[in-house]
Amino acid sequence: MAQSLTKNEEMAQKLKKYRLGYQKCTPPWECFVRDSSIMHNDFDGTLMKLFEGTYQMGPVTSKCLIQKFKDGDQLNQYRLLKDLRHPSIVSVENCYEEKGCPRFVLSWVDGSLTAWLKKDGSGKMFKSTMKGSAPTGAMRQMIFDLCRGLQHLLDEKLYPINIGRQDICVCRLGHKAVAKLLVNKVEKLRDLGRIEARTEQLWDEMRMTLYDICKQAAVSLDPLAEMFLMSIGVQNVTRLQSYPDQWDFEKKARFLLSLMSEDITVILPLVQAAPIEWPKTPKGRVRSPFYEMLEHEAKTPGGRTYDLNEPFDYLRLCKNMIKHWTVLPQSVKAECSTVEELINKMERCNRLIWCILYDATASITEK
């Protein structure tokens, strides 16, 4: 009686079979495309302008999508895109003609990000906050990946004509969803002015496309999440990953101490231009515990003075409170017994303060 194979034995047999098939094929391998002539359904049931098919290259057969064109110029596009490979970009695997019309063989995607969020992705990609909804870590990762995809195109000197909702796709890998950028028309630009203008245009389109997709899926976005999304393309991907809407109080405190140690001739005009004000009551009195800190400084021999109309001086006061927290009198700590509570107090006065500072000082804090 034959014994059943273990999973490891089955995998070993499949690998052996694959190697035998691989050895029989001599590069360059022949490629075959089978067009099912069935239009690909998006997650919401709408038809995408793509057709389902299979693509065989040597011993390997995989699902693919076929994009059909009537413009013969797409063959020139294939020459530009055929070697483009990035995990966040839909690959153009091959190209062929049918009745004189070009066809692109594309790596597989399951549908658009817009439709996926509408169908079942919204609950996984957004979390509730006190002020609305915000992207989860998984959604933020999708955004970072798409930004890296666009940056890779720009690094390769390939400039898409535009970016819209129809170009942001999703490929499901088990329980995980991966975002990919669909690109089928690019230009090689040489004029520096056109390059700068197109680069700005593409980041604007990426930013507004992702903002609109998230706004529609989340219904009501938290203002902090809105600031994060509106920093796409303004901050580079590394800085975007470190956006302060996700910081804990320790990172906020370190940021403020580091920021206020910068050259005052550089940092002062940036902070003064930011929409930050001293926290005051309707009657114009500085709120606690900042008022108590001002009183303490005034009573201390050689104490510092502050201009209550200058945003920079407000941040200077907060910096000094954090820096000298352990030696401050109880009168200052009456409402805030810890640095964490002090940071929370700053945020109750201006919830967006860290994002505002991060954006305003990007030119000197970018690493």
C-alpha positions in Angstrom: 0.0 0.0 0.0 1.5 3.4 -1.1 2.3 5.8 1.7 1.1 9.4 1.5 3.8 12.0 1.0 4.5 14.6 3.6 4.3 18.3 2.7 8.1 18.6 2.5 8.3 15.5 0.2 5.5 17.0 -2.1 7.4 20.3 -2.2 10.7 18.5 -3.1 8.9 16.6 -5.9 7.5 19.8 -7.3 10.9 21.6 -7.1 12.5 18.6 -8.9 9.8 18.7 -11.6 10.3 22.5 -12.0 14.1 22.1 -12.3 13.7 19.4 -15.0 11.4 21.7 -17.0 13.8 24.6 -16.5 16.8 22.5 -17.8 14.9 21.5 -20.9 14.4 25.2 -21.8 17.3 27.0 -23.4 17.3 30.8 -23.0 16.1 32.9 -24.6 12.8 31.2 -23.7 9.8 31.2 -25.9 6.9 33.2 -24.5 3.2 32.5 -25.0 0.2 34.7 -24.2 -3.4 33.4 -24.0 -6.0 36.1 -24.1 -9.3 35.0 -22.5 -11.0 38.0 -24.0 -12.7 38.4 -20.6 -12.6 41.9 -19.2 -11.2 42.1 -15.7 -13.7 42.9 -13.0 -12.8 45.4 -10.3 -13.6 44.7 -6.7 -17.0 46.6 -7.0 -18.0 44.7 -10.1 -17.2 47.4 -12.6 -15.2 46.4 -15.7 -11.6 47.6 -15.9 -10.0 48.4 -19.2 -7.9 45.3 -18.9 -8.3 41.7 -20.1 -7.5 38.5 -18.2 -5.0 36.1 -19.6 -2.1 33.7 -18.9 1.5 34.3 -19.7 4.0 31.5 -20.2 7.7 32.1 -20.2 9.7 28.9 -20.5 8.6 26.5 -17.8 6.7 29.2 -15.8 3.0 30.0 -16.4 1.3 32.8 -14.5 -1.9 34.9 -14.6 -1.5 38.2 -16.4 -3.5 41.2 -17.6 -3.6 42.4 -21.1 -3.9 46.1 -22.0 -5.1 46.7 -25.5 -4.3 49.8 -27.5 -5.2 51.2 -30.9 -2.3 53.6 -31.0 0.8 52.1 -32.6 3.0 54.5 -30.7 2.6 52.2 -27.7 5.4 50.1 -29.1 7.7 53.0 -28.4 6.3 53.1 -24.9 7.2 49.4 -24.5 10.8 50.2 -25.2 10.8 52.6 -22.4 9.0 50.4 -19.9 10.1 46.9 -20.6 13.1 47.0 -18.2 11.3 48.9 -15.5 11.0 46.7 -12.4 9.9 47.8 -8.9 7.7 46.1 -6.3 5.3 49.0 -6.3 4.9 49.3 -10.1 2.9 47.0 -12.3 5.4 45.4 -14.7 5.1 45.4 -18.4 6.2 41.9 -19.0 6.0 41.8 -22.7 4.3 43.3 -25.8 2.8 41.9 -29.0 0.6 43.0 -31.9 -2.8 41.7 -32.8 -4.4 43.0 -36.1 -1.8 45.8 -36.1 -2.7 46.9 -32.6 -0.2 46.7 -29.7 -1.0 44.7 -26.6 0.8 45.0 -23.2 1.2 41.9 -21.1 1.0 43.2 -17.5 1.8 41.6 -14.1 -1.4 40.7 -12.3 -3.4 43.1 -10.1 -6.8 42.3 -8.5 -8.3 45.8 -8.9 -8.2 49.4 -8.0 -7.5 50.8 -4.5 -10.6 52.9 -4.7 -12.9 49.9 -5.3 -11.1 47.7 -2.8 -11.5 50.2 0.0 -15.2 50.6 -1.0 -15.8 46.9 -0.9 -14.0 45.5 2.2 -10.7 47.3 2.7 -11.9 50.3 4.5 -12.3 48.6 7.9 -8.7 47.3 7.7 -7.1 50.4 6.5 -8.6 53.1 8.7 -9.0 53.4 12.5 -11.3 55.7 14.5 -9.8 58.6 16.5 -11.3 61.3 18.7 -11.6 63.6 15.7 -12.5 61.2 12.8 -10.5 58.5 11.1 -6.9 58.0 10.3 -4.9 55.5 8.1 -3.7 52.4 9.9 -0.1 51.2 9.6 -1.1 49.0 6.7 -2.6 51.9 4.8 0.4 54.1 5.5 2.7 51.4 4.2 0.7 51.4 1.0 1.2 55.1 0.7 4.9 54.9 1.3 5.2 52.1 -1.3 3.4 54.1 -3.9 5.6 57.1 -3.2 8.7 54.9 -3.6 7.3 53.7 -6.9 6.9 57.2 -8.2 10.3 58.2 -6.9 11.8 55.2 -8.7 10.3 56.3 -12.0 11.7 59.8 -11.5 15.1 58.4 -10.6 15.0 56.4 -13.9 14.2 59.7 -15.8 10.8 58.3 -16.8 8.0 60.8 -16.4 4.4 59.6 -16.6 1.9 61.8 -18.4 -0.3 61.9 -15.3 -1.5 59.9 -12.3 -5.1 59.4 -11.3 -7.3 57.0 -9.4 -7.3 54.5 -12.2 -3.6 54.1 -11.9 -3.6 53.1 -8.2 -4.1 49.3 -8.1 -4.1 46.5 -5.5 -2.7 43.0 -5.6 -3.8 40.7 -2.9 -1.2 38.3 -1.5 -3.1 36.0 0.9 -4.4 38.3 3.7 -2.1 41.1 2.6 -2.8 43.7 0.0 0.0 45.5 -1.9 -0.5 48.8 -3.7 1.0 49.1 -7.2 1.2 52.0 -9.7 -0.1 51.3 -13.2 2.0 53.1 -15.8 1.6 52.8 -19.5 2.7 56.1 -20.9 5.9 57.9 -20.0 8.2 60.5 -21.5 11.9 61.1 -21.4 12.4 64.8 -20.7 15.7 66.7 -21.2 14.7 70.3 -20.6 15.3 71.1 -16.9 12.3 73.4 -16.7 10.0 70.7 -18.0 11.5 68.2 -15.7 10.8 70.4 -12.7 7.3 71.2 -13.8 6.4 67.6 -14.5 7.9 66.4 -11.2 5.9 68.9 -9.3 2.7 68.0 -11.3 3.2 64.2 -10.6 3.7 64.7 -6.9 0.6 67.0 -6.8 -1.4 64.4 -8.6 -0.2 61.6 -6.3 -0.9 63.6 -3.2 -4.4 64.7 -4.3 -5.3 61.2 -5.7 -4.4 59.5 -2.4 -6.1 62.2 -0.4 -9.3 61.9 -2.3 -9.2 58.1 -2.1 -8.7 58.2 1.7 -11.3 61.0 2.2 -13.9 58.9 0.3 -13.1 55.7 2.2 -12.8 57.2 5.7 -15.7 59.7 5.2 -14.3 62.0 7.9 -10.6 62.3 8.2 -8.9 63.4 11.4 -7.1 66.8 10.8 -3.8 65.1 11.7 -4.3 62.5 9.0 -5.2 65.3 6.5 -1.9 67.0 7.3 0.0 63.7 6.9 -1.7 63.1 3.5 -1.1 66.6 2.3 2.7 66.2 3.0 3.0 63.5 0.3 5.5 64.8 -2.2 6.3 67.8 0.0 8.3 65.6 2.4 10.5 62.9 1.0 9.5 59.3 1.8 11.9 59.0 4.7 10.5 62.1 6.4 6.9 61.1 5.6 7.5 57.8 7.4 8.5 59.8 10.5 5.6 62.2 10.3 4.7 63.4 13.9 1.0 62.4 13.8 2.3 59.0 15.1 4.9 60.3 17.6 4.8 59.5 21.4 5.4 62.3 23.9 9.2 61.4 24.3 9.8 61.9 20.6 7.9 65.2 20.6 10.0 66.4 23.5 13.2 65.4 21.8 12.1 67.1 18.6 11.4 70.4 20.4 14.7 70.3 22.3 16.6 69.6 19.1 14.7 72.2 17.0 15.4 75.0 19.5 19.1 74.2 19.6 19.4 75.1 15.9 21.1 78.3 14.7 18.6 81.0 15.9 19.2 83.1 12.7 17.9 80.1 10.7 15.1 78.7 12.9 13.6 82.0 14.1 12.1 83.2 10.8 10.7 79.7 10.1 8.9 79.5 13.4 7.7 83.1 13.3 6.0 82.4 10.0 4.2 79.2 11.3 0.6 79.5 12.5 1.5 79.1 16.2 0.3 81.4 19.0 0.7 81.7 22.7 -2.2 79.8 24.4 -4.4 82.5 26.0 -7.8 82.7 27.6 -10.6 84.8 25.9 -9.5 87.6 28.2 -5.9 87.5 27.0 -4.3 85.8 30.0 -1.7 83.1 29.2 -3.0 79.7 30.1 -1.6 77.4 32.8 1.0 76.1 33.3 2.7 78.5 30.9 1.6 81.5 33.0 3.1 79.9 36.1 6.4 79.3 34.3 6.5 83.0 33.2 6.0 84.0 36.9 8.7 81.7 38.0 11.1 83.1 35.4 10.3 86.6 36.4 11.1 85.9 40.1 14.3 84.1 39.3 17.4 86.3 39.4 18.7 86.6 35.9 15.5 84.9 34.7 14.6 84.9 31.0 12.1 87.3 29.4 9.6 86.4 26.8 7.6 88.3 24.2 3.9 87.1 24.4 3.4 88.0 20.8 6.2 85.9 19.4 5.6 82.2 18.5 9.4 81.5 18.9 9.3 82.7 22.5 6.4 80.4 23.3 8.4 77.4 22.0 11.5 78.7 23.9 9.4 78.7 27.1 8.2 75.2 26.5 11.7 74.0 25.7 13.0 75.5 29.0 10.2 73.8 30.9 11.1 70.4 29.4 14.8 71.0 29.9 14.6 72.1 33.5 11.5 70.0 34.5 13.1 68.2 37.4 14.1 71.4 39.2 10.9 73.5 38.5 8.8 74.4 41.6 5.5 72.8 42.4 3.7 76.0 41.4 4.6 75.3 37.8 3.8 71.6 38.0 0.4 72.0 39.7 -1.5 71.2 36.5 1.1 69.1 34.8 3.0 66.6 37.1 5.0 65.1 34.2 6.6 66.1 30.9 4.0 63.9 29.2 1.2 65.9 30.7 3.0 69.1 29.6 3.1 67.8 26.0 -0.6 66.9 26.2 -1.3 70.5 27.5 0.5 72.0 24.5 -1.6 69.8 22.2 -4.9 70.7 23.9 -4.0 74.3 23.1 -3.0 73.4 19.5 -3.5 69.8 18.4 -1.6 70.3 15.2 1.5 72.0 16.7 3.9 69.1 16.0 2.8 68.7 12.4 3.0 72.5 11.9 6.5 72.6 13.2 7.7 69.6 11.3 6.4 71.0 8.0 7.7 74.5 8.7 11.2 73.4 9.6 11.7 70.7 6.9 14.4 72.7 5.2 16.7 72.5 8.3 15.6 69.2 10.0 15.6 67.0 6.9 18.3 64.4 7.1 
